[in-house]
Amino acid sequence: MNEAPVTVVKILPTKVWGEYDFLGDLHVMLQYEGMTPFVYATFFYNYAYTDNATIRAQAEELAVALGAEKPIEFRIRPIDPNPSVVTAMDDLRADAERYRWLRVQPNNTDTPRIDVVRWTREDDSANCGEGLRMEALDAAIDAARKEGSAS
């Protein structure tokens, strides 16, 4: 059997590390130079069957077997939320910004401000309050914030 000789041009360095996710699972990661990281193995955390120390020790053993040197690097995996979660977070952030803006407005007549109740006079003898709630209050706050940033 004729076999052609093989020439090794370059051996790519391999990085090996561990990543914890928000569920407590530990992923052993591999990455060759110039390539995207790859999950080689996952050690699942379940409080009824496993503990953190054991899965970490097993992940370290595997990382060393794959060529890593001690101490093994462990990272926290960033959360990559789906688009609906990102939209919900953006909505919550906008609500928080409205509230923060409203509560720091000065209490004087020189600076425009918004109160939750808008008082109007029906006639000479009585005052009537018009409540700003939900979308009407949000719209009033957003309009005042926009007007304030334009000046």
Sequence and secondary structure as in RCSB ss.txt:
>XXXX:A:sequence
MNEAPVTVVKILPTKVWGEYDFLGDLHVMLQYEGMTPFVYATFFYNYAYTDNATIRAQAEELAVALGAEKPIEFR
IRPIDPNPSVVTAMDDLRADAERYRWLRVQPNNTDTPRIDVVRWTREDDSANCGEGLRMEALDAAIDAARKEGSA
S
>XXXX:A:secstr
             EEEEEEE TTS EEEEEEETTS  EEEEEE   TTT  HHHHHHHHHHHHHHTT  SS  EE
E      HHHHHHHHHHHHHHHHHHHHHT  SSSSS    SEEEEESSSS EEEEE  HHHHHHHHHHHHHHHHH
 
